[in-house]
Structures are given as C-alpha cells and as structure tokens.
C-alpha cells in the first residue's frame, strides 16, 4: 500500500501545477544516517504553510524531521540534531533544553535513539532542494532520491582531488586533474615523501 500526499509544486515558469507524491514503503537507506547528521534538514519545495505544518517535525529545530530518530521517551529529532548528540555523556532532551517541547528532561545517549520509520516514510516523497543549493545546484527531487544525487550526481558537491587533495566542486574536478596546477602539487607532495619525480637523476 502507498500513501499519497497531494499539493502544488512550482514548475520552472513559476506556475503552480498539481503534483502527487507517491511514498513507497521502502525503508530509508542506512547511508542517510551519516548524511543527515552532517547537513541541516533540506528546504522543502512547493508546500503551503498548512501542508508544511502537517509534516513530522523535530523537537529541537522544529524543521521537518528528515532522517528522524525517536528518543527513548518518545521525542522526535531530525538526523542533524540527532547527530549533534554524539558524545560520551548522557544529555537532556534538546526539546527540553531549548524549546521546552519536552517536559521530561530525561537524559539519554545518542545510541539509545531508534530510527523513526513512520516519520521517515511520511517525508520520503516530499520534494526538496539539494543540500548544495547554496553552491549553485538547482535540482529539485523527492527526499528519497537525495542520497543518490549527493553521492553520484550533484555537480556542486564539494569533493577532494585524489591527486593533490584539494577540495573543489565535482563539476570542476576533471579539468582540475588535467591541469598543470594539480600535477605540480602532486609532484611536490611526492617529493615530500621522498619519491623522485621525472626530473630527478
């Protein structure tokens, strides 16, 4: 069985068109946990305030709880706020510490939280902007596609050159690796490790 969320989404001409989102019962990939802990929740697209208010929200930041986790006492945290709990000590619920959404003030450890599959399913088909929209990516997709887009497709993701280890956008990586700049840095790095370059006798 599939849940259907209907709303209007703006097309490139900025004309609102009806859109249906089919949310499959496929669980959220485990790789999302590490990605969500590194990024704030992505911005939703095409939702009215009323639609947005019905989405599962984080008890801490109050944004849609993408990559949601449930605390031992039932509060919901988005993946990013859950990721900020990573430490050795037990901490009070962020909802109680910041917004008084949680009155229990129960202390718990990050590992005691469990994936909130119900919230993840409800949010899986919501259309969002790419995490790299601030760098220039204009791609809009259902949230369930974000992991693949981030890992394989987004040309505005910051990546590291395997030769000189410089950080740059994925779209610039090919030209950079063919450049003299990259080659010179690579040769210099090899020299620092005692590896002779082509000019050594």
LINRA-V334573 format. One record per backbone hydrogen bond with DSSP energy under -1.0 kcal/mol. CO is the residue of the C=O (numbers start at 0). NH is the residue of the N-H. E is the energy in kcal/mol with one decimal. If there is no record, write none. Layout:
BEGIN
CO,NH,E
CO,NH,E
END
This chain:
BEGIN
2,22,-2.1
4,20,-2.0
6,18,-1.9
8,16,-1.6
10,13,-3.0
14,10,-1.4
16,8,-1.9
18,6,-1.9
20,4,-1.6
22,2,-1.0
28,31,-1.6
29,32,-1.3
30,34,-1.5
31,35,-3.4
32,36,-1.5
34,37,-1.1
42,128,-2.5
47,51,-2.7
48,52,-2.1
51,54,-1.2
55,64,-2.7
57,61,-1.1
62,57,-2.5
63,65,-2.1
65,78,-2.7
67,115,-2.2
68,76,-2.8
69,113,-2.1
70,73,-1.9
74,70,-2.8
75,58,-3.4
76,68,-2.6
77,81,-2.5
78,82,-2.1
79,83,-1.2
81,84,-1.7
82,85,-1.4
90,107,-2.2
92,96,-2.0
93,97,-2.2
94,100,-1.8
107,90,-2.6
108,111,-1.7
109,112,-1.9
113,69,-3.3
114,116,-1.3
115,119,-2.3
116,120,-2.3
117,121,-2.1
118,122,-1.7
122,125,-1.2
123,143,-2.5
125,142,-2.0
126,44,-2.3
127,140,-2.0
129,132,-1.7
131,134,-1.3
131,136,-1.8
132,135,-1.2
138,129,-1.1
140,127,-2.9
141,144,-2.3
142,145,-1.7
144,148,-2.3
145,149,-2.8
146,150,-2.3
147,151,-2.6
148,152,-1.2
148,153,-3.2
154,170,-2.4
156,169,-1.9
158,167,-2.6
160,164,-1.4
165,160,-2.7
167,158,-3.1
168,171,-1.4
169,172,-1.2
171,175,-2.1
172,176,-2.6
173,177,-1.1
175,178,-1.5
178,182,-1.7
179,183,-2.8
180,184,-2.1
181,185,-2.5
182,186,-2.6
183,187,-2.3
184,188,-2.4
185,189,-2.4
186,190,-2.2
187,191,-1.7
189,194,-2.8
190,193,-1.6
196,199,-1.8
END
